[in-house]
Amino acid sequence: MRKQSVNLWAVLVCVVIGQIIPPIWYSAFSEKWIALNGFTMEQIKAATSPAPYLASIVSSAFTAYTVAWVFTKIPVKSVWSGFLTGSLFGIVFILFDTIVKDLFSLKPFLLALIDGGVSVFVYAITGAVLGGWRKYD
Protein backbone atom coordinates (compact mmCIF):
# COMPACT_ATOMS: atom_id res chain seq x y z
CA MET A 1 0.00 0.00 0.00
CA ARG A 2 1.33 3.43 -0.95
CA LYS A 3 1.84 5.98 1.80
CA GLN A 4 0.71 9.54 1.21
CA SER A 5 3.27 12.23 2.11
CA VAL A 6 3.40 16.03 2.11
CA ASN A 7 3.75 17.46 -1.39
CA LEU A 8 6.11 20.41 -0.95
CA TRP A 9 5.31 21.77 -4.42
CA ALA A 10 1.63 21.87 -3.53
CA VAL A 11 2.51 23.58 -0.24
CA LEU A 12 4.52 26.19 -2.13
CA VAL A 13 1.60 26.85 -4.48
CA CYS A 14 -0.67 27.25 -1.44
CA VAL A 15 1.74 29.79 0.08
CA VAL A 16 1.57 31.81 -3.14
CA ILE A 17 -2.22 31.52 -3.17
CA GLY A 18 -2.20 32.71 0.44
CA GLN A 19 -0.43 35.87 -0.72
CA ILE A 20 -2.68 36.51 -3.71
CA ILE A 21 -6.20 36.01 -2.32
CA PRO A 22 -6.09 38.43 0.67
CA PRO A 23 -5.18 41.56 -1.34
CA ILE A 24 -8.00 40.78 -3.78
CA TRP A 25 -10.42 40.11 -0.90
CA TYR A 26 -9.51 43.25 1.01
CA SER A 27 -9.63 45.42 -2.12
CA ALA A 28 -13.23 44.27 -2.57
CA PHE A 29 -14.06 45.24 1.04
CA SER A 30 -11.53 48.07 1.48
CA GLU A 31 -13.88 50.97 2.12
CA LYS A 32 -16.01 49.04 4.59
CA TRP A 33 -12.94 47.49 6.30
CA ILE A 34 -11.26 50.89 6.71
CA ALA A 35 -14.47 52.41 8.12
CA LEU A 36 -15.12 49.51 10.52
CA ASN A 37 -11.56 49.77 11.85
CA GLY A 38 -11.81 53.54 12.19
CA PHE A 39 -8.74 54.09 9.99
CA THR A 40 -8.11 56.92 7.58
CA MET A 41 -6.57 56.60 4.12
CA GLU A 42 -3.58 58.56 5.41
CA GLN A 43 -2.99 55.91 8.09
CA ILE A 44 -3.26 53.13 5.52
CA LYS A 45 -0.84 54.83 3.12
CA ALA A 46 1.64 55.56 5.94
CA ALA A 47 1.81 51.87 6.96
CA THR A 48 4.87 50.78 4.98
CA SER A 49 6.46 48.20 7.28
CA PRO A 50 7.41 44.90 5.62
CA ALA A 51 6.67 43.03 8.87
CA PRO A 52 3.02 42.14 8.08
CA TYR A 53 4.02 40.79 4.67
CA LEU A 54 6.82 38.67 6.11
CA ALA A 55 4.51 37.40 8.85
CA SER A 56 1.92 36.54 6.21
CA ILE A 57 4.42 34.49 4.20
CA VAL A 58 5.67 32.61 7.26
CA SER A 59 2.12 32.02 8.50
CA SER A 60 0.99 30.78 5.08
CA ALA A 61 3.93 28.39 4.91
CA PHE A 62 3.27 26.88 8.34
CA THR A 63 -0.48 26.71 7.70
CA ALA A 64 -0.18 25.06 4.29
CA TYR A 65 2.40 22.54 5.51
CA THR A 66 0.33 21.68 8.58
CA VAL A 67 -2.86 21.24 6.56
CA ALA A 68 -0.94 19.08 4.07
CA TRP A 69 0.39 16.94 6.92
CA VAL A 70 -3.06 16.58 8.49
CA PHE A 71 -4.45 15.58 5.09
CA THR A 72 -1.99 12.67 4.97
CA LYS A 73 -3.35 11.41 8.29
CA ILE A 74 -7.09 11.76 7.62
CA PRO A 75 -6.51 11.04 4.55
CA VAL A 76 -8.00 13.55 2.15
CA LYS A 77 -8.03 12.09 -1.37
CA SER A 78 -9.79 14.52 -3.69
CA VAL A 79 -10.19 18.17 -4.61
CA TRP A 80 -13.74 18.19 -3.24
CA SER A 81 -12.92 16.54 0.10
CA GLY A 82 -9.93 18.88 0.41
CA PHE A 83 -12.13 21.88 -0.30
CA LEU A 84 -14.72 20.79 2.28
CA THR A 85 -12.11 19.94 4.92
CA GLY A 86 -10.23 23.18 4.30
CA SER A 87 -13.48 25.13 4.56
CA LEU A 88 -14.30 23.38 7.82
CA PHE A 89 -10.84 24.18 9.24
CA GLY A 90 -11.19 27.82 8.21
CA ILE A 91 -14.66 28.18 9.69
CA VAL A 92 -14.02 26.34 12.95
CA PHE A 93 -10.45 27.37 13.72
CA ILE A 94 -10.27 30.86 12.23
CA LEU A 95 -13.68 32.41 11.58
CA PHE A 96 -15.29 31.43 14.88
CA ASP A 97 -12.18 32.48 16.82
CA THR A 98 -12.07 35.83 14.99
CA ILE A 99 -15.74 36.45 15.73
CA VAL A 100 -15.30 35.75 19.46
CA LYS A 101 -12.17 37.92 19.76
CA ASP A 102 -13.73 40.79 17.84
CA LEU A 103 -16.95 40.69 19.84
CA PHE A 104 -15.01 40.75 23.14
CA SER A 105 -12.93 43.62 21.71
CA LEU A 106 -16.17 45.48 20.96
CA LYS A 107 -15.47 45.44 17.24
CA PRO A 108 -18.29 45.17 14.71
CA PHE A 109 -19.50 41.70 13.74
CA LEU A 110 -19.15 42.59 10.06
CA LEU A 111 -15.44 43.26 10.59
CA ALA A 112 -15.05 39.74 11.99
CA LEU A 113 -16.81 38.35 8.93
CA ILE A 114 -14.50 40.26 6.59
CA ASP A 115 -11.30 39.31 8.45
CA GLY A 116 -12.34 35.73 9.13
CA GLY A 117 -13.97 35.23 5.75
CA VAL A 118 -10.74 35.69 3.85
CA SER A 119 -9.16 32.93 5.92
CA VAL A 120 -12.06 30.59 5.20
CA PHE A 121 -11.61 31.26 1.50
CA VAL A 122 -7.83 30.71 1.65
CA TYR A 123 -8.24 27.50 3.68
CA ALA A 124 -10.86 26.20 1.23
CA ILE A 125 -8.62 26.82 -1.80
CA THR A 126 -5.60 25.45 0.05
CA GLY A 127 -7.59 22.35 0.92
CA ALA A 128 -8.67 21.88 -2.69
CA VAL A 129 -5.11 22.17 -3.97
CA LEU A 130 -3.69 19.83 -1.33
CA GLY A 131 -6.56 17.39 -1.71
CA GLY A 132 -6.13 17.18 -5.45
CA TRP A 133 -2.35 17.30 -5.67
CA ARG A 134 -1.22 14.44 -3.50
CA LYS A 135 2.19 12.79 -3.30
CA TYR A 136 2.88 9.16 -2.53
CA ASP A 137 6.12 7.53 -1.38
C-alpha positions as CSV (number, residue, x, y, z in Angstrom):
1,M,0.0,0.0,0.0
2,R,1.3,3.4,-0.9
3,K,1.8,6.0,1.8
4,Q,0.7,9.5,1.2
5,S,3.3,12.2,2.1
6,V,3.4,16.0,2.1
7,N,3.7,17.5,-1.4
8,L,6.1,20.4,-0.9
9,W,5.3,21.8,-4.4
10,A,1.6,21.9,-3.5
11,V,2.5,23.6,-0.2
12,L,4.5,26.2,-2.1
13,V,1.6,26.8,-4.5
14,C,-0.7,27.3,-1.4
15,V,1.7,29.8,0.1
16,V,1.6,31.8,-3.1
17,I,-2.2,31.5,-3.2
18,G,-2.2,32.7,0.4
19,Q,-0.4,35.9,-0.7
20,I,-2.7,36.5,-3.7
21,I,-6.2,36.0,-2.3
22,P,-6.1,38.4,0.7
23,P,-5.2,41.6,-1.3
24,I,-8.0,40.8,-3.8
25,W,-10.4,40.1,-0.9
26,Y,-9.5,43.2,1.0
27,S,-9.6,45.4,-2.1
28,A,-13.2,44.3,-2.6
29,F,-14.1,45.2,1.0
30,S,-11.5,48.1,1.5
31,E,-13.9,51.0,2.1
32,K,-16.0,49.0,4.6
33,W,-12.9,47.5,6.3
34,I,-11.3,50.9,6.7
35,A,-14.5,52.4,8.1
36,L,-15.1,49.5,10.5
37,N,-11.6,49.8,11.8
38,G,-11.8,53.5,12.2
39,F,-8.7,54.1,10.0
40,T,-8.1,56.9,7.6
41,M,-6.6,56.6,4.1
42,E,-3.6,58.6,5.4
43,Q,-3.0,55.9,8.1
44,I,-3.3,53.1,5.5
45,K,-0.8,54.8,3.1
46,A,1.6,55.6,5.9
47,A,1.8,51.9,7.0
48,T,4.9,50.8,5.0
49,S,6.5,48.2,7.3
50,P,7.4,44.9,5.6
51,A,6.7,43.0,8.9
52,P,3.0,42.1,8.1
53,Y,4.0,40.8,4.7
54,L,6.8,38.7,6.1
55,A,4.5,37.4,8.9
56,S,1.9,36.5,6.2
57,I,4.4,34.5,4.2
58,V,5.7,32.6,7.3
59,S,2.1,32.0,8.5
60,S,1.0,30.8,5.1
61,A,3.9,28.4,4.9
62,F,3.3,26.9,8.3
63,T,-0.5,26.7,7.7
64,A,-0.2,25.1,4.3
65,Y,2.4,22.5,5.5
66,T,0.3,21.7,8.6
67,V,-2.9,21.2,6.6
68,A,-0.9,19.1,4.1
69,W,0.4,16.9,6.9
70,V,-3.1,16.6,8.5
71,F,-4.5,15.6,5.1
72,T,-2.0,12.7,5.0
73,K,-3.4,11.4,8.3
74,I,-7.1,11.8,7.6
75,P,-6.5,11.0,4.5
76,V,-8.0,13.5,2.1
77,K,-8.0,12.1,-1.4
78,S,-9.8,14.5,-3.7
79,V,-10.2,18.2,-4.6
80,W,-13.7,18.2,-3.2
81,S,-12.9,16.5,0.1
82,G,-9.9,18.9,0.4
83,F,-12.1,21.9,-0.3
84,L,-14.7,20.8,2.3
85,T,-12.1,19.9,4.9
86,G,-10.2,23.2,4.3
87,S,-13.5,25.1,4.6
88,L,-14.3,23.4,7.8
89,F,-10.8,24.2,9.2
90,G,-11.2,27.8,8.2
91,I,-14.7,28.2,9.7
92,V,-14.0,26.3,12.9
93,F,-10.4,27.4,13.7
94,I,-10.3,30.9,12.2
95,L,-13.7,32.4,11.6
96,F,-15.3,31.4,14.9
97,D,-12.2,32.5,16.8
98,T,-12.1,35.8,15.0
99,I,-15.7,36.5,15.7
100,V,-15.3,35.7,19.5
101,K,-12.2,37.9,19.8
102,D,-13.7,40.8,17.8
103,L,-16.9,40.7,19.8
104,F,-15.0,40.8,23.1
105,S,-12.9,43.6,21.7
106,L,-16.2,45.5,21.0
107,K,-15.5,45.4,17.2
108,P,-18.3,45.2,14.7
109,F,-19.5,41.7,13.7
110,L,-19.2,42.6,10.1
111,L,-15.4,43.3,10.6
112,A,-15.0,39.7,12.0
113,L,-16.8,38.3,8.9
114,I,-14.5,40.3,6.6
115,D,-11.3,39.3,8.5
116,G,-12.3,35.7,9.1
117,G,-14.0,35.2,5.7
118,V,-10.7,35.7,3.9
119,S,-9.2,32.9,5.9
120,V,-12.1,30.6,5.2
121,F,-11.6,31.3,1.5
122,V,-7.8,30.7,1.6
123,Y,-8.2,27.5,3.7
124,A,-10.9,26.2,1.2
125,I,-8.6,26.8,-1.8
126,T,-5.6,25.4,0.1
127,G,-7.6,22.3,0.9
128,A,-8.7,21.9,-2.7
129,V,-5.1,22.2,-4.0
130,L,-3.7,19.8,-1.3
131,G,-6.6,17.4,-1.7
132,G,-6.1,17.2,-5.5
133,W,-2.4,17.3,-5.7
134,R,-1.2,14.4,-3.5
135,K,2.2,12.8,-3.3
136,Y,2.9,9.2,-2.5
137,D,6.1,7.5,-1.4
